[in-house]
Every structure is written in structure tokens, then in C-alpha cells.
Amino acid sequence: MVIIQRALPPFALTTEAAFTVGGVWLINANFSFLKTAEGPIRALVNQARLAVIAALTRQALRGWGLGAKTVQVRLKSGGHLTEFPLREKTLTSNLLLL
């Protein structure tokens, strides 16, 4: 038996989602690079970008599967908070990237 150990990603990413009172599927995502992250910055950012896209896409699919008509994302990274809608067209292009 061969055991392959996976390296930990150089970032922390969490997502949780639920319906709001208004029926919007709200995805709360928190992202940060670890202080010990090493390597070329471009490679780190690309790896993180794909992880964020995959996590948001999974949560959006879950929401739409539960009947959501609107998906809203609240992404917090460090001290910066960004809110944006996630439309089905975006989801289609995200799936092509994964």
C-alpha cells in the first residue's frame, strides 16, 4: 500500500451558506493566505483563485438545488469585504475552469 500525503494549501478558505429572510441564498466566504506561505506569488494566487471559484460554485449549485432564485456572495479577505451577486452565467463559465 502506498500512502500519498497531500501538502496543505498555503491559504485558509471557509464557506457557509443559508437562505436569508428574503429568500436569497447568501454565501459567506472567508479567505486568507497563511503567514508561512512560500513560493512564487503568481502560483500562490492562481491556486487560491481556483479554490475560491470551486468553493463558491459548489455553494451556488447547492443553493440553486434547494430552490434559490438569487445567489449573493459576501467574501472577506483580511480586512476587506466584497459583496457581489453570483449569476448562472458566471456559474457556467466557472464550471469550464474546473
C-alpha positions in Angstrom: 0.0 0.0 0.0 1.3 3.4 -0.9 0.2 6.4 1.1 0.4 9.8 -0.6 0.4 12.8 1.7 -1.1 16.0 0.3 0.6 19.2 1.2 -1.6 21.7 3.0 -2.7 24.7 0.9 -0.9 28.0 1.6 -4.2 29.6 2.5 -7.3 29.2 4.6 -10.7 29.2 2.9 -14.1 28.6 4.6 -17.6 28.9 3.2 -21.0 28.6 4.7 -24.4 29.4 3.1 -28.0 29.8 4.0 -31.2 31.4 2.9 -31.9 35.0 4.1 -35.4 36.1 5.2 -35.8 37.5 1.7 -35.1 34.1 0.0 -31.6 35.0 -1.2 -29.0 32.2 -0.9 -26.2 34.0 0.9 -22.7 32.6 0.7 -20.3 33.8 3.4 -16.7 33.1 2.4 -13.5 33.9 4.4 -10.1 33.7 2.8 -6.6 34.4 3.9 -3.0 33.4 3.0 -1.1 31.7 5.7 1.9 33.6 7.0 4.1 30.6 6.2 3.1 30.5 2.5 6.1 30.1 0.3 6.6 30.0 -3.5 6.1 32.2 -6.5 3.3 34.7 -5.8 1.7 34.1 -9.1 1.4 30.3 -8.4 0.0 31.0 -5.0 -2.6 33.4 -6.3 -3.6 31.1 -9.1 -4.0 28.2 -6.7 -6.1 30.3 -4.3 -8.2 31.7 -7.2 -9.2 28.2 -8.3 -10.0 27.1 -4.7 -12.3 30.2 -4.3 -14.0 29.6 -7.6 -14.6 25.9 -6.8 -15.9 26.6 -3.3 -18.3 29.4 -4.5 -19.5 27.2 -7.4 -20.3 24.3 -5.0 -22.2 26.5 -2.7 -24.1 28.2 -5.5 -25.1 24.8 -7.0 -26.3 23.7 -3.6 -28.4 26.9 -3.2 -29.9 26.6 -6.7 -30.6 22.9 -6.0 -32.6 24.0 -2.9 -34.7 26.4 -4.9 -32.8 29.7 -4.7 -33.6 32.3 -7.4 -30.8 34.6 -6.3 -27.3 33.9 -5.0 -25.3 36.6 -3.2 -21.6 36.3 -2.1 -20.0 38.0 0.8 -16.3 37.5 0.6 -14.0 38.6 3.4 -10.2 38.6 2.9 -8.2 40.2 5.6 -9.8 43.5 6.5 -11.5 43.7 3.1 -15.2 42.8 2.5 -16.6 42.4 -1.0 -20.3 41.6 -1.9 -21.5 40.6 -5.3 -24.2 38.6 -7.0 -23.3 35.2 -8.5 -25.3 34.7 -11.7 -26.0 31.5 -13.5 -23.9 32.7 -16.5 -20.9 33.1 -14.1 -21.5 29.6 -12.8 -21.4 28.1 -16.3 -18.0 29.8 -17.0 -16.7 28.7 -13.6 -17.6 25.1 -14.4 -15.5 25.3 -17.5 -12.5 26.4 -15.5 -12.7 23.5 -13.1 
